[in-house]
């Protein structure tokens, strides 16, 4: 049986995506400056998601043209009302004690509405093995947790050797171990890292059978550490009033993509040749002539994406039914996106979001400081 930490809850954490990196367009591979990655456009997407009731939003990190994640998150945080920020960090990019201080500062600005997405990819100019990259991430996480929870950091590993005091500014607003850690990775070292240290295992879309296999494997590994993790799904969505309109929108999105241009887009990312990306490629090969690998899951978008390569496509009822199937499997966190992101955020917020009972992961897990009152917007589960 797949063990999920929050299985007893009927709802889900429904999140959107902040397009910090270039690529937010009406047509994939046809860049339009109206959708360029800048403060105005990206903050508008995030604040719209907050207003519509999304519970979290992924602020990604990329070395392609775009914005700095931590700086953006710090600037937008005071403007938000209830949404959590799932802020991506690339392990190894910043000295861990300084990273811990920056995260703690952001957590205080957000008053506990911070979650962290752990990324273990190679940094520009480096080519570490998968095992080495995840070992570096493990060391970063352990140092962060020491700084957030102890009065000193005393760590010796393969990448870091530190012995220093941990002062009050490094302590996070969330006092039970710091922000929740979201993690995505498929190789054995990555699965082991998540099982030992992280809270939410993020998966890219695959067939329901293959997702079940990933979840079972993670549950077994987490149990070996005496832990239980939650599961999340990062997936695109295209919802329209009729199925025909939804499929037309999907075809329109890809109407300027040919195989050569699609391959260029996929391979320009640092993780373009990762095992996770290869699984997305395998899924596309199993799809029918229209790009559907199973009911409601369309893989055509992956022709021009290096990472998450499929979308839930259909009517509001069809999209909701697909999400419910995932929830029945034990998936409790969803990170949706669409092109262009502001338009699709509004459409999903109109047609589907009001029908899902939602919650914020950190509040469910009791990660706010002891005795801290919850605001009416933040407390508990809402319909």
WOWO-V971382 format. One record per residue. OMEGA is omega as a letter, one per 30 degrees, with the letter a starting at -180 (none if undefined). Layout:
# WOWO-V971382
omega = {OMEGA/OMEGA}
This chain:
# WOWO-V971382
omega = {l/a/a/a/a/a/a/a/a/a/a/l/a/a/l/a/l/a/l/a/l/a/l/a/l/l/l/l/l/a/l/a/l/a/a/l/l/a/a/a/a/l/l/l/a/a/l/l/l/a/a/l/l/a/l/l/a/l/a/l/l/l/l/a/a/a/l/a/a/l/l/a/a/a/a/a/a/a/a/a/a/a/l/l/l/a/a/l/l/a/a/a/a/l/a/l/l/l/l/l/a/l/l/l/l/l/l/l/a/a/l/a/a/l/a/l/a/l/a/a/l/l/a/l/l/l/l/l/l/a/a/a/a/l/l/l/l/a/l/a/a/l/l/a/l/a/a/a/a/l/l/l/l/a/l/a/a/a/a/l/a/l/a/l/l/a/a/a/l/a/a/l/l/a/a/l/l/a/l/a/l/a/l/l/a/a/l/l/l/l/a/l/l/a/a/a/a/a/a/l/a/l/l/a/l/l/a/l/a/l/l/l/l/a/l/l/l/l/l/a/l/l/l/l/a/a/l/a/l/a/l/a/l/a/l/l/l/a/l/a/l/l/l/l/l/l/l/l/l/l/l/a/a/a/l/a/l/a/a/a/l/l/l/a/a/a/a/l/a/a/a/a/a/l/l/l/l/l/l/l/l/a/l/a/a/a/l/a/l/l/a/a/l/a/l/a/a/a/a/a/a/l/a/l/l/a/l/a/l/a/l/a/l/l/l/a/l/l/l/l/l/l/l/l/l/l/l/l/a/l/a/a/l/l/a/l/l/a/f/a/a/a/a/l/l/a/l/l/l/a/a/a/a/a/a/l/a/l/l/a/a/l/l/a/l/a/l/l/a/l/a/l/l/l/l/a/a/a/l/a/l/l/none}
